[in-house]
Structures are given as C-alpha cells and as structure tokens.
Amino acid sequence: MIVTVGSLIGASLARKFWNRRQCDNPNSSTTTPSIPSKSSLEKTLAYAGAAGSLTGFMNIPIAGPIFALEMTSRKAGFARSAVDSFSTAILASLAGIAFVRGIMLPHVGTGGHFHYVSRAAVGLVTGREMILVGLGCGLGGAMVGTSFHAAVRFLKGLIWSKKKDTRTENAKKCETYLGILKMTFVALMIGMLSTQYPQTMFWGEGSLQCMISGQCTPFAATPHGLPISMMQWAKVNPNIPFTSWFDAMQVGMAKFFAIALACAGMFPGGVIFPLLSNGAGLSRALIDGVTKLVPSVAHSIVSPMMVMSFMAATLTSITRTPLATCLILSLTASGITPLSVLLPGALLASYVSVFVSEKLSKESFFKYSN
C-alpha cells in the first residue's frame, strides 16, 4: 500500500510540474535537453515517490528503491524505465531516511528488530546445509507463489463475471450494487476465517515476530495483539508456541487463503508483510518435518535460516523482487542476527524461487508492460 501511495504522489507531482511549465511557456517545445517528456517524468517521480515512502516507512535505505524498481519487471531484474530512474530513486530513498530518522524521529535507534535466533544462540551452517536450505526453500516458495496465482485467478473467476461492452444504465447500476454485495461477502468470508485462525489478522510489521518465532512470541505481546474475547474460537491458539507441523501448516494455509481472497475480492492493500508472515508460518511446518528426520536442526542455526529463506522465497515468487526482499529481511533483522550466516541461503532461495516460478507459470501478481 505504501508503495502505491508514494508512486501516486510522485506521478501527481510530475503532472503538476509539467502542466505548470506548459502554462508558463505555451509556445515551448515538448521536450528540452534538460527536461524529459511528460511520461518519462511521471515514471521517474513515481519510482522516486515509491522509494522514498517505502524507505521512510520501513527504515530500509537502498532496499526501498530496489523493491520499487524490481517490482515493475516480470523477471529477476529491472525494466528499462526502472534503469533510467535508478539514481533518482536512490536519492529519494536517502532523502526519505534522512527526513524520517533525522527530523521526525531523531532519537529512535537504527537497525531492525526481528529476532531469528536467541541471544545465546551460537553455531555455524555448513556449505552443504546452506545449499540444501536455499534450494529446498526456493522450490517450496516457487510452489507457494504458483499456487497463489492459480488460487487468485480461480477465485476471481468465481466472484466476478466478464464485463460486457454494451450495457444500459440500469444494468450498470445493478452491476455496481452486485459488486458491492460480492465484496461484502468476501469480507465476511475473511472475517469468518479469522475467527478460526486469528493469526490471519496479522496486519504486518508489528505482528510478524510472532510467526518468525513460531509463536514463541505470543500474539498478545505484539503491538497489535487481540483481546481474549476475539480468540475464543481459535483452532490454533496464537499465544502458545506451535506444538506440531500441523498447527503451523493450518495457520500458514489460513493466511494463504486470506490473502488470496482479499486479492480476488479487489481489496487494496500491501503484500510485503502479509506474504512474509505467510512464508514464516509455512516454514515452521517445514522445520518440524525436517526436525523429525534430522533432530539436530532444532538446535542449530539451520532452523532460522530456513525461516528467513522461506520468507524470502514466498514473497519473491509473487512480487519478483529477489534482491530487494533479501535487503528488506537483512535490514529489518535485529543486531544479534548472524546475517553473514543466514543471508546466503536466503539469497539463493530468493533467486531460485523466481527462476522456478517463471518456468511453472507465466501468471504474475502485477501487470507488466515489458
């Protein structure tokens, strides 16, 4: 959501600047060597707005513009317009972090706050373990992403009928009212799902630690915890650590369908933290299954690497933002997180997820022009 808001503000400023310039110089040529065309200016400032707002909101310098630039390409790279806007987006990112952290919140500490390992955790991950985790989580994330696209397409087909070109005014009004009713029904479905699985109501950053830790951090202890009265029908108590892979799988699948329903129902909103939360929940089910085969995984750094890698793979397979996703995860991790150990596996999983998901399906979350 914050990416959309920032890009819209940037594009609006570009149009305002261009229109004012045309009013001041009605006889001027369309472009000059120092001023780009209107469409080019809109794209550049849209990228800059998205980069600056995302950086300021999440405290992720450099990762903000990378995410904004990567998400407009179907593949694991930049679109041509993104390449042309790279420097402007980076400057906007630096300006955003300087304004928020230097002026608005000057006393707030830098760095992230998500804990993947306990403060006392020590250990290493071998090269073989890192490769296996990266490949396994990458393939798993690609399957999740492909299934997500298929689920959204299927649900959209059930909810929305194809629009007709020729319609009367009464038919248009009826279709509008019917659309409102359909969206209301979808919202009720998501609400009913949340009564069974309150974890689906995780709004984002404030609640993500609960999933990262496998609910060892109680939902009630997060900034947006729910009152007990809203959790009395929960099939998996969000204030108690997962007791089995099945508990984690239930929560992961419930979150998966909640996001898919919201997307199919045309509800606007962000996808970064919801998808990261979904990946974290599913990773806990995977860890429990692997631990039964290799018990030592439960007490090693392999477990948090699997969490970070599956989170990266899940988000990347849907948004096509491998580098930005890894930067976001590394910049939002706490100071005790051994990034030099965890990040290589997450990078491998992130790019494997993109490449595999492209082979499995051509569908994508965004509509691309290239």
Kinemage of the C-alpha trace (Angstrom):
@kinemage 1
@onewidth
@group {chain A} dominant
@subgroup {mainchain}
@vectorlist {calphas} color= white
{ca met a 1} P 0.000 0.000 0.000
{ca ile a 2} L 2.756 2.473 0.941
{ca val a 3} L 4.434 1.822 -2.425
{ca thr a 4} L 1.231 2.707 -4.269
{ca val a 5} L 0.681 5.860 -2.216
{ca gly a 6} L 4.225 7.079 -2.777
{ca ser a 7} L 4.168 6.378 -6.506
{ca leu a 8} L 0.813 8.138 -6.940
{ca ile a 9} L 2.114 11.214 -5.124
{ca gly a 10} L 5.243 11.221 -7.290
{ca ala a 11} L 3.275 10.883 -10.535
{ca ser a 12} L 0.861 13.632 -9.431
{ca leu a 13} L 3.740 15.998 -8.718
{ca ala a 14} L 5.157 15.251 -12.162
{ca arg a 15} L 1.852 16.117 -13.836
{ca lys a 16} L 1.524 19.306 -11.780
{ca phe a 17} L 5.057 20.400 -12.694
{ca trp a 18} L 4.501 19.616 -16.366
{ca asn a 19} L 1.149 21.425 -16.548
{ca arg a 20} L 2.550 24.489 -14.807
{ca arg a 21} L 5.506 24.516 -17.193
{ca gln a 22} L 3.165 24.359 -20.180
{ca cys a 23} L 1.074 27.235 -18.774
{ca asp a 24} L 4.168 29.365 -18.216
{ca asn a 25} L 5.638 28.529 -21.634
{ca pro a 26} L 2.759 27.688 -24.010
{ca asn a 27} L 4.992 28.029 -27.080
{ca ser a 28} L 7.824 25.880 -25.710
{ca ser a 29} L 8.716 22.613 -27.355
{ca thr a 30} L 7.511 19.329 -25.839
{ca thr a 31} L 10.935 18.412 -24.502
{ca thr a 32} L 14.247 20.113 -23.910
{ca pro a 33} L 17.659 18.581 -23.231
{ca ser a 34} L 17.274 19.367 -19.516
{ca ile a 35} L 13.602 18.354 -19.056
{ca pro a 36} L 12.329 14.871 -20.016
{ca ser a 37} L 8.999 14.105 -21.640
{ca lys a 38} L 5.830 14.052 -19.546
{ca ser a 39} L 5.546 10.252 -19.446
{ca ser a 40} L 9.233 9.872 -18.602
{ca leu a 41} L 8.965 12.424 -15.806
{ca glu a 42} L 5.889 10.683 -14.398
{ca lys a 43} L 7.675 7.317 -14.339
{ca thr a 44} L 10.778 8.751 -12.701
{ca leu a 45} L 8.900 10.580 -9.950
{ca ala a 46} L 6.588 7.597 -9.431
{ca tyr a 47} L 9.664 5.451 -8.745
{ca ala a 48} L 11.104 8.181 -6.516
{ca gly a 49} L 7.867 8.524 -4.534
{ca ala a 50} L 7.609 4.775 -4.021
{ca ala a 51} L 11.268 4.503 -2.990
{ca gly a 52} L 11.158 7.428 -0.580
{ca ser a 53} L 7.903 6.436 1.126
{ca leu a 54} L 8.845 2.762 1.476
{ca thr a 55} L 12.257 3.660 2.894
{ca gly a 56} L 10.845 6.137 5.373
{ca phe a 57} L 8.058 3.818 6.484
{ca met a 58} L 10.122 0.655 6.969
{ca asn a 59} L 13.561 2.141 7.683
{ca ile a 60} L 15.154 0.239 4.787
{ca pro a 61} L 17.522 2.534 2.830
{ca ile a 62} L 18.617 1.185 -0.585
{ca ala a 63} L 16.205 -1.768 -0.206
{ca gly a 64} L 13.275 0.621 -0.705
{ca pro a 65} L 14.243 1.784 -4.199
{ca ile a 66} L 15.430 -1.697 -5.185
{ca phe a 67} L 11.993 -3.106 -4.329
{ca ala a 68} L 10.202 -0.335 -6.229
{ca leu a 69} L 12.446 -0.846 -9.254
{ca glu a 70} L 12.355 -4.652 -9.261
{ca met a 71} L 8.588 -4.983 -8.845
{ca thr a 72} L 7.925 -3.408 -12.267
{ca ser a 73} L 9.745 -6.213 -14.083
{ca arg a 74} L 8.331 -9.668 -14.691
{ca lys a 75} L 11.792 -11.202 -14.354
{ca ala a 76} L 14.520 -11.004 -11.703
{ca gly a 77} L 15.846 -7.653 -12.874
{ca phe a 78} L 14.926 -4.089 -13.812
{ca ala a 79} L 12.652 -2.790 -16.532
{ca arg a 80} L 14.162 -0.213 -18.879
{ca ser a 81} L 12.286 2.669 -17.260
{ca ala a 82} L 13.499 1.463 -13.859
{ca val a 83} L 17.123 1.559 -15.006
{ca asp a 84} L 16.688 5.132 -16.195
{ca ser a 85} L 15.193 6.093 -12.822
{ca phe a 86} L 17.737 4.301 -10.637
{ca ser a 87} L 19.722 7.346 -9.442
{ca thr a 88} L 16.598 9.384 -8.712
{ca ala a 89} L 15.072 6.531 -6.706
{ca ile a 90} L 18.260 6.111 -4.662
{ca leu a 91} L 18.333 9.841 -3.885
{ca ala a 92} L 14.669 9.711 -2.859
{ca ser a 93} L 15.422 6.762 -0.583
{ca leu a 94} L 18.261 8.612 1.137
{ca ala a 95} L 16.095 11.723 1.453
{ca gly a 96} L 13.303 9.632 2.983
{ca ile a 97} L 15.520 8.027 5.616
{ca ala a 98} L 17.182 11.361 6.395
{ca phe a 99} L 13.841 13.124 6.866
{ca val a 100} L 12.157 10.436 8.972
{ca arg a 101} L 15.130 9.389 11.102
{ca gly a 102} L 16.916 12.719 11.200
{ca ile a 103} L 14.000 15.113 11.705
{ca met a 104} L 10.775 13.277 12.576
{ca leu a 105} L 12.234 10.530 14.810
{ca pro a 106} L 15.792 11.617 15.643
{ca his a 107} L 16.043 9.621 18.912
{ca val a 108} L 14.856 6.250 17.572
{ca gly a 109} L 17.662 3.744 17.207
{ca thr a 110} L 18.720 2.447 13.805
{ca gly a 111} L 18.630 -1.186 12.747
{ca gly a 112} L 15.863 -3.774 12.692
{ca his a 113} L 14.027 -5.564 15.468
{ca phe a 114} L 13.074 -9.037 14.211
{ca his a 115} L 14.854 -11.848 16.070
{ca tyr a 116} L 15.564 -15.011 14.100
{ca val a 117} L 17.798 -16.546 16.778
{ca ser a 118} L 18.013 -16.188 20.548
{ca arg a 119} L 20.738 -14.009 22.036
{ca ala a 120} L 22.582 -17.063 23.316
{ca ala a 121} L 22.449 -18.970 20.029
{ca val a 122} L 25.793 -19.867 18.520
{ca gly a 123} L 26.857 -22.135 15.715
{ca leu a 124} L 27.670 -22.352 12.056
{ca val a 125} L 25.947 -23.573 8.925
{ca thr a 126} L 27.989 -25.713 6.557
{ca gly a 127} L 28.094 -25.037 2.830
{ca arg a 128} L 26.112 -28.201 2.138
{ca glu a 129} L 23.401 -27.196 4.615
{ca met a 130} L 23.177 -23.720 3.104
{ca ile a 131} L 22.799 -25.111 -0.432
{ca leu a 132} L 20.141 -27.609 0.642
{ca val a 133} L 18.188 -24.958 2.554
{ca gly a 134} L 18.434 -22.452 -0.304
{ca leu a 135} L 17.353 -24.930 -2.971
{ca gly a 136} L 14.629 -26.541 -0.862
{ca cys a 137} L 13.099 -23.294 0.339
{ca gly a 138} L 13.421 -21.794 -3.150
{ca leu a 139} L 11.479 -24.672 -4.688
{ca gly a 140} L 8.925 -24.535 -1.884
{ca gly a 141} L 8.464 -20.796 -2.297
{ca ala a 142} L 8.003 -21.203 -6.048
{ca met a 143} L 5.257 -23.755 -5.431
{ca val a 144} L 3.547 -21.391 -2.973
{ca gly a 145} L 3.751 -18.488 -5.426
{ca thr a 146} L 2.443 -20.521 -8.353
{ca ser a 147} L -0.404 -21.877 -6.225
{ca phe a 148} L -1.184 -18.343 -5.073
{ca his a 149} L -1.559 -17.066 -8.644
{ca ala a 150} L -3.754 -20.038 -9.542
{ca ala a 151} L -5.904 -19.527 -6.441
{ca val a 152} L -6.408 -15.810 -7.116
{ca arg a 153} L -7.304 -16.492 -10.765
{ca phe a 154} L -9.777 -19.224 -9.746
{ca leu a 155} L -11.415 -17.081 -7.067
{ca lys a 156} L -11.679 -14.089 -9.393
{ca gly a 157} L -13.453 -16.299 -11.921
{ca leu a 158} L -15.964 -17.339 -9.271
{ca ile a 159} L -16.576 -13.855 -7.897
{ca trp a 160} L -16.509 -11.609 -10.943
{ca ser a 161} L -18.216 -12.071 -14.293
{ca lys a 162} L -16.712 -10.781 -17.517
{ca lys a 163} L -17.707 -7.217 -18.300
{ca lys a 164} L -19.830 -6.570 -21.366
{ca asp a 165} L -19.104 -3.686 -23.711
{ca thr a 166} L -22.748 -2.716 -24.300
{ca arg a 167} L -24.807 -2.151 -21.164
{ca thr a 168} L -27.756 0.028 -20.249
{ca glu a 169} L -27.598 2.497 -17.363
{ca asn a 170} L -29.817 0.260 -15.240
{ca ala a 171} L -27.576 -2.708 -15.942
{ca lys a 172} L -24.535 -0.689 -14.894
{ca lys a 173} L -26.210 0.284 -11.616
{ca cys a 174} L -27.215 -3.301 -10.934
{ca glu a 175} L -23.671 -4.461 -11.626
{ca thr a 176} L -22.304 -1.837 -9.233
{ca tyr a 177} L -24.624 -2.921 -6.426
{ca leu a 178} L -23.876 -6.563 -7.130
{ca gly a 179} L -20.164 -5.795 -6.954
{ca ile a 180} L -20.617 -4.183 -3.540
{ca leu a 181} L -22.514 -7.234 -2.318
{ca lys a 182} L -19.803 -9.550 -3.609
{ca met a 183} L -17.061 -7.562 -1.869
{ca thr a 184} L -19.120 -7.594 1.337
{ca phe a 185} L -19.453 -11.378 1.068
{ca val a 186} L -15.697 -11.772 0.557
{ca ala a 187} L -15.032 -9.565 3.594
{ca leu a 188} L -17.371 -11.735 5.662
{ca met a 189} L -15.574 -14.880 4.485
{ca ile a 190} L -12.224 -13.431 5.551
{ca gly a 191} L -13.758 -12.401 8.881
{ca met a 192} L -15.139 -15.899 9.482
{ca leu a 193} L -11.735 -17.373 8.659
{ca ser a 194} L -10.104 -15.015 11.169
{ca thr a 195} L -12.374 -16.229 13.977
{ca gln a 196} L -10.961 -19.732 13.480
{ca tyr a 197} L -7.410 -18.510 12.851
{ca pro a 198} L -6.789 -15.094 14.468
{ca gln a 199} L -3.255 -15.222 13.038
{ca thr a 200} L -4.712 -14.163 9.686
{ca met a 201} L -5.377 -10.740 11.212
{ca phe a 202} L -1.657 -10.026 11.441
{ca trp a 203} L -1.555 -6.587 9.845
{ca gly a 204} L 2.166 -6.591 9.202
{ca glu a 205} L 5.369 -5.464 10.871
{ca gly a 206} L 4.119 -5.307 14.436
{ca ser a 207} L 2.853 -8.898 14.386
{ca leu a 208} L 5.477 -10.584 12.220
{ca gln a 209} L 7.746 -11.557 15.123
{ca cys a 210} L 5.057 -13.970 16.338
{ca met a 211} L 5.331 -16.011 13.120
{ca ile a 212} L 9.117 -15.752 12.860
{ca ser a 213} L 9.484 -17.301 16.309
{ca gly a 214} L 6.857 -19.984 15.725
{ca gln a 215} L 4.540 -18.203 18.205
{ca cys a 216} L 7.174 -18.330 20.957
{ca thr a 217} L 6.457 -14.605 20.964
{ca pro a 218} L 2.748 -14.582 21.913
{ca phe a 219} L 0.392 -12.678 19.642
{ca ala a 220} L -0.838 -10.810 22.737
{ca ala a 221} L 2.696 -9.483 23.291
{ca thr a 222} L 2.922 -7.856 19.854
{ca pro a 223} L 1.883 -4.218 19.257
{ca his a 224} L -1.392 -5.318 17.640
{ca gly a 225} L -2.407 -8.263 19.791
{ca leu a 226} L -6.075 -9.163 20.099
{ca pro a 227} L -8.245 -9.395 23.234
{ca ile a 228} L -9.027 -12.878 24.541
{ca ser a 229} L -12.690 -12.496 23.528
{ca met a 230} L -11.657 -12.475 19.843
{ca met a 231} L -9.611 -15.670 20.171
{ca gln a 232} L -12.010 -17.995 21.994
{ca trp a 233} L -12.847 -19.935 18.804
{ca ala a 234} L -9.256 -20.210 17.606
{ca lys a 235} L -8.277 -23.656 16.345
{ca val a 236} L -4.604 -22.793 16.979
{ca asn a 237} L -4.002 -20.552 19.987
{ca pro a 238} L -1.824 -17.632 18.786
{ca asn a 239} L -0.406 -17.131 22.288
{ca ile a 240} L 1.082 -20.636 22.554
{ca pro a 241} L 4.081 -21.944 20.531
{ca phe a 242} L 3.277 -24.339 17.688
{ca thr a 243} L 3.113 -27.891 19.047
{ca ser a 244} L 3.311 -29.676 15.689
{ca trp a 245} L 3.838 -29.180 11.981
{ca phe a 246} L 0.073 -29.468 11.515
{ca asp a 247} L -0.591 -26.408 13.677
{ca ala a 248} L 1.886 -24.344 11.677
{ca met a 249} L 0.505 -25.670 8.383
{ca gln a 250} L -3.053 -24.740 9.367
{ca val a 251} L -2.020 -21.185 10.177
{ca gly a 252} L 0.084 -20.895 7.010
{ca met a 253} L -2.712 -22.131 4.760
{ca ala a 254} L -5.298 -19.937 6.500
{ca lys a 255} L -3.095 -16.892 5.897
{ca phe a 256} L -2.570 -18.007 2.296
{ca phe a 257} L -6.306 -18.136 1.577
{ca ala a 258} L -6.994 -14.895 3.460
{ca ile a 259} L -4.521 -13.032 1.218
{ca ala a 260} L -5.819 -14.766 -1.924
{ca leu a 261} L -9.442 -13.920 -1.034
{ca ala a 262} L -8.535 -10.286 -0.377
{ca cys a 263} L -6.715 -10.026 -3.719
{ca ala a 264} L -9.509 -11.759 -5.639
{ca gly a 265} L -12.102 -9.577 -3.895
{ca met a 266} L -10.335 -6.433 -5.167
{ca phe a 267} L -9.405 -5.184 -1.697
{ca pro a 268} L -6.411 -2.836 -1.940
{ca gly a 269} L -3.560 -3.305 0.473
{ca gly a 270} L 0.111 -4.109 0.854
{ca val a 271} L 1.598 -7.539 0.218
{ca ile a 272} L 5.086 -7.363 1.714
{ca phe a 273} L 4.440 -8.207 5.368
{ca pro a 274} L 1.371 -10.429 4.749
{ca leu a 275} L 3.373 -12.639 2.378
{ca leu a 276} L 6.405 -12.654 4.694
{ca ser a 277} L 4.103 -13.723 7.528
{ca asn a 278} L 2.659 -16.459 5.328
{ca gly a 279} L 6.147 -17.706 4.462
{ca ala a 280} L 7.222 -17.686 8.115
{ca gly a 281} L 4.208 -19.753 9.146
{ca leu a 282} L 4.730 -22.327 6.405
{ca ser a 283} L 8.458 -22.507 7.184
{ca arg a 284} L 7.627 -23.615 10.722
{ca ala a 285} L 5.709 -26.577 9.345
{ca leu a 286} L 8.700 -27.426 7.133
{ca ile a 287} L 11.134 -27.138 10.062
{ca asp a 288} L 9.065 -29.510 12.193
{ca gly a 289} L 9.024 -32.069 9.381
{ca val a 290} L 12.776 -31.803 8.771
{ca thr a 291} L 13.485 -31.994 12.509
{ca lys a 292} L 11.816 -35.397 12.679
{ca leu a 293} L 14.357 -36.635 10.120
{ca val a 294} L 17.339 -34.637 11.407
{ca pro a 295} L 16.798 -33.820 15.114
{ca ser a 296} L 19.889 -31.596 15.324
{ca val a 297} L 18.177 -28.989 13.111
{ca ala a 298} L 16.002 -27.892 16.051
{ca his a 299} L 19.072 -26.712 17.975
{ca ser a 300} L 21.142 -25.188 15.186
{ca ile a 301} L 21.273 -22.083 13.004
{ca val a 302} L 19.744 -24.136 10.178
{ca ser a 303} L 16.284 -23.557 11.628
{ca pro a 304} L 16.338 -19.716 11.493
{ca met a 305} L 17.977 -19.910 8.070
{ca met a 306} L 15.005 -21.932 6.856
{ca val a 307} L 12.626 -19.314 8.268
{ca met a 308} L 14.380 -16.408 6.549
{ca ser a 309} L 14.860 -18.348 3.297
{ca phe a 310} L 11.240 -19.484 3.034
{ca met a 311} L 10.017 -15.971 3.809
{ca ala a 312} L 12.235 -14.617 1.036
{ca ala a 313} L 11.179 -17.304 -1.442
{ca thr a 314} L 7.453 -16.800 -0.775
{ca leu a 315} L 7.496 -13.030 -1.284
{ca thr a 316} L 9.864 -13.237 -4.245
{ca ser a 317} L 7.888 -15.846 -6.169
{ca ile a 318} L 4.888 -13.486 -6.197
{ca thr a 319} L 6.428 -9.998 -6.441
{ca arg a 320} L 9.557 -10.879 -8.500
{ca thr a 321} L 11.801 -8.864 -6.177
{ca pro a 322} L 14.658 -11.188 -5.108
{ca leu a 323} L 17.375 -8.675 -4.274
{ca ala a 324} L 15.056 -6.179 -2.578
{ca thr a 325} L 13.419 -8.905 -0.482
{ca cys a 326} L 16.769 -10.070 0.895
{ca leu a 327} L 17.757 -6.485 1.621
{ca ile a 328} L 14.465 -5.916 3.456
{ca leu a 329} L 14.951 -9.054 5.557
{ca ser a 330} L 18.547 -8.159 6.396
{ca leu a 331} L 17.800 -4.514 7.252
{ca thr a 332} L 14.819 -5.407 9.457
{ca ala a 333} L 16.731 -8.117 11.360
{ca ser a 334} L 17.924 -7.291 14.861
{ca gly a 335} L 21.552 -6.666 15.775
{ca ile a 336} L 22.013 -10.157 17.243
{ca thr a 337} L 21.053 -11.859 13.961
{ca pro a 338} L 24.078 -13.546 12.280
{ca leu a 339} L 23.365 -12.212 8.800
{ca ser a 340} L 26.655 -13.473 7.341
{ca val a 341} L 25.378 -16.982 8.132
{ca leu a 342} L 21.699 -16.615 7.251
{ca leu a 343} L 21.732 -14.281 4.245
{ca pro a 344} L 23.488 -16.539 1.662
{ca gly a 345} L 20.772 -19.174 1.974
{ca ala a 346} L 18.050 -16.536 1.717
{ca leu a 347} L 19.633 -15.067 -1.422
{ca leu a 348} L 19.882 -18.498 -3.034
{ca ala a 349} L 16.281 -19.338 -2.128
{ca ser a 350} L 15.053 -15.967 -3.378
{ca tyr a 351} L 16.548 -16.284 -6.874
{ca val a 352} L 15.735 -19.991 -7.195
{ca ser a 353} L 12.132 -19.130 -6.358
{ca val a 354} L 11.929 -16.519 -9.123
{ca phe a 355} L 13.529 -18.685 -11.797
{ca val a 356} L 11.448 -21.768 -10.960
{ca ser a 357} L 8.164 -19.872 -10.637
{ca glu a 358} L 8.741 -18.315 -14.082
{ca lys a 359} L 9.030 -21.813 -15.542
{ca leu a 360} L 5.968 -23.110 -13.716
{ca ser a 361} L 3.631 -20.291 -14.685
{ca lys a 362} L 3.577 -17.045 -16.648
{ca glu a 363} L 0.973 -15.543 -14.331
{ca ser a 364} L 2.060 -12.717 -12.067
{ca phe a 365} L 0.688 -10.547 -9.293
{ca phe a 366} L 1.321 -7.277 -11.137
{ca lys a 367} L 0.517 -6.330 -14.729
{ca tyr a 368} L 3.753 -5.632 -16.554
{ca ser a 369} L 4.320 -3.570 -19.655
{ca asn a 370} L 7.534 -5.324 -20.696
